[in-house]
Amino acid sequence: MNRKRLSLIAVYAAVLAVGWFIGKSLLDVVHIDVATESPERVRVFVVLAIAAFIVASAVPFVPGLEIGIGLMVIFGAKIALLVYASLVVALTTSFLVGRFVPADKVA
């Protein structure tokens, strides 16, 4: 195998490892009841979920929409503006990567 292929495999493995780690971390935080938990714990959950939403929405063919819908189901309409703003950040990031990073570096 050539060096470029090995580096792409390493990047893909790193993305999988980060996804696994985020999934395991969110399992520890997800077991919360918004009505009874401390505001700090709820805030940590929202920050982690929004970060996961931005990353998942910025990557093509990854269904990040479910995270946004889940946040709105849990917290209601009061978080809809944050979900919308996060989606704009994710799509802008995706556009900027597509616009300014050479195609051979992204592929």
N, C-alpha and C positions, 0 to 999 in steps of 0.2 A: 504494500500500500504506500501511496505517496504521502508526503507530509501534510498537504492540504486536506486530504481525506481524513487523516488521523485527527487533525485539529477540528474539523467539523464534527467528527464523532465525539470528541472530547467536549465540545460546546453543547452538543445535544445531550450528552450524559449529564452535564452540569445543569442544564435546564430541567431535566427530569428529576435530578436530585433536589434542586430548589423547590420544584413543585411538590415533591414528596414531603419535604421538610415543612413547607407552608401548610400542606394538608394535615400533617400530624400536629402542628402548632394550633391550627384552627380547631381541631377536635378538642383540645384542652380548653379553649375559650368558648366554644359554641354552647356548652352546657350552661347557659345563663337564662335567667328569667328577667326580662327587661324591667318588670314592675318591682321585683324584690332585690335585685342586685345593686351594688354600690355604683354610683355614677362613674367612678374611675374605671371599674371593670367593664362597664358598658362602653366607655370611651375607647378603651383598648380594643375591644371587639370591633367597633366601628372603624377605627384606624386600620386594623389588620384587614378587615373585609374590603375597605375602599382601596387599599394598596393592591390586594389580590384582584379586585375588579379592574383597576387601571392596567395592571400587567396583562391580565387575561384578555381584556378588550383591545389592547394594542397589538397582540400577536394574531396574525391572520389565522383563520379557521379554528380558533379556540372559542368555545361558547362562554364568553364572559357575561352575557346578558342575564344568565340565571343568577349570578351573584347580585346584580343590581335589582332584579325582581325580588330576590330573597330579602335583601335589605329593606325594600319598600314594604314587603309583607310583614316583616318583624317590627319596623319602626313607623310604618304608616306614611302619610303624605308629607310629614315634616322633614323627611330625609330625601325627598324626591329631587330637590334642587342640588343637593350635594352629589347625588347619583348622576344627575345630568352634567354637572360641572366636571365630575370625574370622567365621564364618557367623552366629553369634549377634550380633556387633557390626554386621554388615551388615544383618541383618533388623531389629534394634532401630533402627538409623539410618533404614531405610526406613519403619518404623512411625512413628517420631517425626516424620519429614517429612510423612507422610500425616496425622498427627494434628494437628500444630500449624501447618503452612503452609497458608494458604488454597488451595482448589482452583483458583481462577483464576490463582494464581501458579505452580502446578505444571503445569497443563495446557498 
